[in-house]
């Protein structure tokens, strides 16, 4: 079985790690993670109404129960970093932003139309992009792959 892609848009805040942790808590409480939902998310599809609620006491318990598959969600990403690593979300490099979107300030519409960014993400890793609206940061886009 291969890694499952996932992605999220979340409101912008300057502290990227705080945004990541809030997003992880939101998705955990909603129950949008494996094994609560075997396939909670696919690239290009934002989580909608499906929200069975948390099926575990903690994120760590859910991650342990998910085993080698991972949670197939943002729960697998524990921190922000400067370079790719397992369980880490790192920023997409300025050069890659310009190559993918023609600008280092992509809009949500640009990102939603271009999922080539998944080509360079390894299993168990993630990237983030600051999303702009009217030339100001508006959201943070997180994208990654499950472990298996």
N, C-alpha and C positions, 0 to 999 in steps of 0.2 A: 504494500500500500504506500502511496506517496503522501507527501505533506499537503495539508489543506490550506489554501490561501485565505486570509481574512483581512478586513480593513474597517476603519472607523473614522468618522469626523467627530471632533469634540470641540466645544468652545475654547477659543484661545485664552491662554493666560501666560504671563511671562515665565513663570516657573513650570517648565516642561515636565519635570518629574512629578510635581503636584497634579498636573493635568493627567498624566499617566496613571497615578495612583487613584485618582477620582474615577477615571474611566474603568479601571480594573474593579473597583468597588461596585460601580453601577452595574457592570455586566455580571459580576458574581451574585449580587442581590437579585438580579433579574433571572438568574439561572441559565444564562445564555453561554454555556460552556459544556464541553464533554467532561464527564459522562452524563450530566443532567439532560443534555440534548446532544445526541451523538454527532450531528453535523450542524452546529449552531450558526455557521456563517460561511459564506462563499464570497470570493472577490467580486466586487461590484454590487453587492446586495447588502444594504445596511440592515442591522437588526430591526425588526418591526415589532408587531404586537406580541409575537411569541415570547413569553416570559413565564416559565413554570415556577420561578422563584428558586432561591438557593437550595440545593439538595445536600449541602455539606455545611459543617460548622464554620470552616475557615477556607480561605483560598488555598492555603498550604495542603489541607486535607483533600480538596478537590484535585489539586495537582498530583498528589500522591495516588489518588484513586484512578486518575486518568492514565497513569503509568507511562509507557513509552510513546503512546499516541499524543500525549500532551492534551491540553484542554481545547485545542483547536480554536483558541481565542486569545485576546489580549492578556488573559490571566497568566499565560506562559512568559510574558515579558515583565521582568521584575524591576528593571531599572533603566535609566537613561545613561548612555555612554557616548564616547567620541568616535569609536570605531566598532565595526561589527563583532558580535560575540553572542554566544548562546544566552537567551533570556534577557537580551539587551536591545533597546531601540536606539539607533543612532541617527543623526540628521543625514538626509540625502545631501551629498556634496553640491556646492554651488554650480560646479561644472556639469554635474549630472542634471540638475534642475534646468539649466540653460539648454542642454542637449535634448532633454525630454519635452520641455515646455516652451522653449524659446525665451525664457525669462527666469530670473531667480525669485520672482514673486508670483507664483502661479495662483490662479483662482480655483475655486471648487469645480467649476465647469471644466476647466482644463484637466484637472486631475481625474474627474469622472470619465473623461473621454480617452484617457491614456493609461492603460494598465501595463505598459511595457516595463514599468519600474519593478514589477514582480520578477523579471528575468534575473536580476542581480541579488535577490534576497535568498539567503540559504535557510534551510529548515531550522526552526527554533530561534530565528532571528527576526528583527524588524527594523524598519526605517520610520522616520517621521518627517513631515514637511509642514512648514508654516504656510497656511492658506490665507491669501489676501482677498480683500474686497475693498474697492475704492482706494487702492494703494495702502491699506492698513491691515495689520494682522487681524483675522476674524476667527479662524479655526486652526486646529492642529489635526493633520491627517496621519494616522498610524496605519501601517500595512506590514504584514508578515506572513510567515508560514508556520504551520504546526510542526511538531517534531517528526511525526510519522503519519 
